Amino acid sequence: MNYYRYQFVSHCPINGDSIVYELLIASEKVVMVESIEAACKSMERALHEVLADVLQRKLGGEQTLTARHGAVDVRTERNEVVS
């Protein structure tokens, strides 16, 4: 199993707050570091849950996305879809 952890900043589309996210990916496959950076940088404004869905589609693996928005800690988990 390969593990990738990455921190990045995105902005809330509702109030514009800067939010620091932490993405953890666990994957049997290799996920290119450059792909992780590019996918996260492309999401400048998004709701947390939408961000998690998009990153899951782009990067795969089992993902946990965490952030603090105001006084609320938010954590989403996305599992790899096996077809």
C-alpha positions, 0 to 999 in steps of 0.5 A, a space after each residue: 500500500 502506498 500513502 500520500 499526504 498533501 496539504 493545500 489551500 482552497 477557498 470557500 465559495 460561500 464566504 471566501 474563507 481560506 481553508 487549509 485542507 489535508 488529503 491522505 490517499 492510500 492506494 495499491 497503485 502509484 499516484 504521481 506526486 505531480 498529479 496530486 499537486 495539479 489536482 489540488 491546485 486546480 480546485 481554487 473554490 469548492 465546497 469540501 464535499 464537492 472537492 472530495 468527490 472531484 479528487 476521488 475521480 481524478 486520483 483514485 485510491 482511498 481518500 480522507 480529506 480533512 479541514 477546519 472551516 470556522 469552528 467546524 472540523 470536516 472530514 470526508 472519506 472516499 473509497 476507490 470504486 472497483 468496477 
